[in-house]
Amino acid sequence: MRLLLPAVAVATLAGSLSASAQAPQRVTLPANTIGSGSGAAARSSALSAWTSLAKMPQEQYNGGSAYLDGKVYVFGGSLQTRTGREYTDKLQVYDIATNTWSTKASMLRPLASNGGVAKDGLIYNIGGVYLGYNSPIPSSSMTYNPATDTWAASTLPNYPRATSGNQSIILGEWLGPDGKIYVYEDRAGISVFDPATNAWLNDVIIPPNSGGPLNGYYSDRSMAAIAFDANGLLHAFGGGKEDMAYYYRDAVTTHSVYNPATRVWTSAAPLPKAKLYASVVLGPDGNMYVLGGGASSTNFVPDVQIYNPTTNTWTVGPSLPAGNGYTFVQGNDIYVVTSTATYKATITISGITWTGAVSSSWTDAGNWSGGTVPTATDDVTIPAGLSRYPSISTSTPTAKQVTLASGAQLSIAEGGTLSLMGNFVNNGAFSATGSGTLAFSGSTVQVLGGTAPTTLQNLTVGPAGASLAGPVTVQRLLTLTGNLATNAQPFVLASSSAGTAMVVNSGGVVTGATTVQRYIDAASNAGFGYRHYSPAVLGATLANLNIGTTPQATTAPGPLQINASYNFAAEPSLVTPFPTVLAYDQSRVGAVAGSDGFNQGWVSPSAASQSLVAGRGLTINEPAGNFFEVTGSTLTSASVGVSGLTRSSQAEAGWHLLGNPYPSPIDWNRVSRTNIDAAAYVYRSLSRYEGGYTAYVNGVGTNIIPQGQAFFVRVSSVGAFGSVAFSDASRETTYSAPGYARPAGTETRPLVQLTLQRQGATGTASQDEFYVYEQAGATAGFDAAYDAVKVQLNGGQQPSLYQVVGSEGLAIQGLPTGSAPRSLSLGVHAAVAGTYSFSAAQILNLSATEPVWLEDKLSGTWHNLREGAYSVALSQGLSTTRFVLHLHQAAILANAKARTWQGELQLYPNPASAAAPLTLVANGVSGSWVELVLLNNIGQAVWQQQLPVGGQELRTTVPVAGLTPGVYTVQVRSQAGVLTHKLVIQ
């Protein structure tokens, strides 16, 4: 920016300078004030003709000006009135985007010949001339805050020439990238303010200055046009001498260049025409545009002279309609604001072509035509037929538009970001890896795509937005500050074994159809199995859901099968074809035929036209290594509510299959609930029809729910109406691709993680876990805010481990804090007979000397889990009384470990069918013989048998064929007593 004075002379008050400001010393200016840095070359370009824009509502000139965030601020100076001119405190603002002017808050006092600079969101005024003031002169340092439309006295120390009694005619101010403020004053050179030291530095005097100071000023050369080039060299164009007070003549063509690094002035190609009072701006092409000025302060000419610092040559541009004004650059446009008009001309820059002459480095100038690395104003072409193509890594280059020709290549590797102000046209081969990012940062809508499909790792869309012109896939992170319009082009958020794409909506959304994928991990089951799935799109039906395959798949996907007959069949498991897509309806529990309890809730969708509902889940039986793929009219964002969740009176009712509705992971801790237990339950497939649930509650387990993941929740009480409210605040905003299990965070509470592992097998399919922790507010019973239940016994050959609390089984138990001894009865189910190990995977925040006891009542063993695992042979079946976990229990003497145990009797299946055998397992029996008795509901024996016993366990079958459906009692009588268990025959 450059401020010009009018031809009319302006009076100042006489006075002397302070000693520090008088000394003709040189100050070191930053080496890269403007542009791309050392070695940047000017570009071939063309300047358009000037066009007229909206003019100031009231003529205002000879004041301060500054550019900030697309607006030009003009303040102070003089107003033209009927009686002449007068100093003003007026502030007028030009909005470039809307081509409109407005009036804002007035300055603290009128002044003219002042300067302006924008810094840290504020407009600073430094220097100027007051009218009607005698010494001491009020400070000219003041700031304007556009956000509050207020002026205030600046905290900067006053400009040194003003503080010494002078008022200052300021010709220009600008802000360096080092944060320093540079002020050019008529006849006085350039002063620099350093915010780091809060002090003004000594002056840089423009040559020639052989005459020495005159009244504290240097008058050999005044009214030069000054700016930095793209390599940080300071250029002074023209200027002249003062003939009498504030009248300037004898313009020169002198062109001086100052190198801050060497502190040396040199000469460069002179101006084609002598001039003073000109203005100069650095264009986005690296050329310097000298605008207006004239041979004297009363003889301005509206010409434009263009200097190329690389070739040290001059050309002529289209003439200005006016001879001087406030001058700014935004993007490729030059703006000239006068008191009576506003003008704009556009710089069109010739494109840059990749040659690959030196290497594959984008940032090496030797790889580009003209020896110039592209900047944000350059159109870039990458042609075909080269031996080396650009690769961007650990750097952040910029360009305007990038075009890949057919057969050309471009890659963005880990750590690299390509930031574009214009379009990305891909007609070739584009690739990206890791955190490699394509970022759109332009001020207008940018276009992405071409004749070739574009697969991105990360895409960032700026506030202006973007639109697609070809197929695009995002594999990792899509960040939307502005909207992305798909324009009916294929747009995919991909998922694979390498990761799953996620979306961060930071003010923008995707408009138009989007396809979202969810990869099926093979970690626990590589074959067919039920996967709990939830869509991340709106406007989709079951017909829009597909299964895609990947190279990692070992099994081809099957058809997505629905069958409404399943919902009404007397025996749903026999329905053909059996549905592979199921929803869940808790109202069916206890009300329909088929298996008892929780599994009665499964229900088949009735038609492929059924809508996929945001926040609801399905279970789908498909093999791992493939992926779910659904296309919807809209990606889900903003608030999603799921309400009307109920709980009937059945013991296993109240469950609802919900789902993450967003194309990003969510944190269950940040999801709002009403009348819903705090726990979330995620299914883990182990085989085609079997699996188990892992729970999260209150910091135990994993709180991050992946994109596409459905999960169960439970209404807290019978008759209550529950609801869940998802929101963007629930979503993760940094990239993560969680699978179906993630480690929990750092734990500060006392916690024990007990693991049951089948020996001779590895992996999650052969083990289960139970957690117990302590927190104030929890109780020894079930607490909806602290505990998670055991939804079902695990399927397949996976064992099950939980705590028995009354009629509930708990997978996670929160207990009150304190050191009172606690005994936790464990439910242990061995799906197959074998040797099993109990171990403490974690013992946290308990005294290192405190034992953690596992009691085996059958053997009478008390084992301290701190000393290692406890191994035991288990028969197939369920035990709910044999094993006990003891906490805060002191060391037990050997003779005190024996406890009375009446034994345990298990029957399965129970309820049983008269057409299938019943298995009986009795533990804790004694003697050599036992008697088995089956009693009906009035106490009559309908079957009995004596069997020999070897050891303390009896395993046999009980014949139930021909028995009338009803309730029976099974008794096992031995020397240890009588074990009794209820049996239901269906």
Helices and strands as residue ranges (DSSP letters): H 19-22, E 45-47, E 51-53, E 60-61, E 64-68, E 71-75, E 78-81, E 84-87, E 91-95, E 100-104, E 115-119, E 122-126, E 142-145, E 150-153, H 160-163, E 170-175, E 181-185, E 189-194, E 199-200, E 225-228, E 234-237, E 241-244, E 247-249, E 255-259, E 264-267, E 279-282, E 288-291, E 294-296, E 299-300, E 304-308, E 313-317, E 326-330, E 333-337, E 342-349, E 352-353, G 365-367, G 369-371, E 380-382, E 391-392, E 398-399, E 402-404, E 409-412, E 417-420, E 424-426, E 429-432, E 437-440, E 446-448, E 454-461, E 466-468, E 472-480, E 484-485, E 491-493, E 495-496, E 499-500, E 502-505, E 510-511, E 514-519, E 528-533, E 537-538, G 542-544, E 545-549, G 564-567, G 572-574, E 581-584, G 586-588, G 597-601, E 602-603, E 618-623, E 626-632, E 634-635, E 640-645, E 655-659, E 666-667, G 668-670, E 672-674, E 680-685, E 691-696, E 704-705, E 710-714, E 722-726, G 728-730, E 751-758, G 764-766, E 767-774, E 788-789, E 800-805, E 808-815, E 822-830, E 834-844, E 853-856, E 861-864, G 865-867, E 870-874, E 877-887, G 894-896, E 904-908, E 918-923, E 929-935, E 941-948, E 953-958, E 966-974, E 977-985
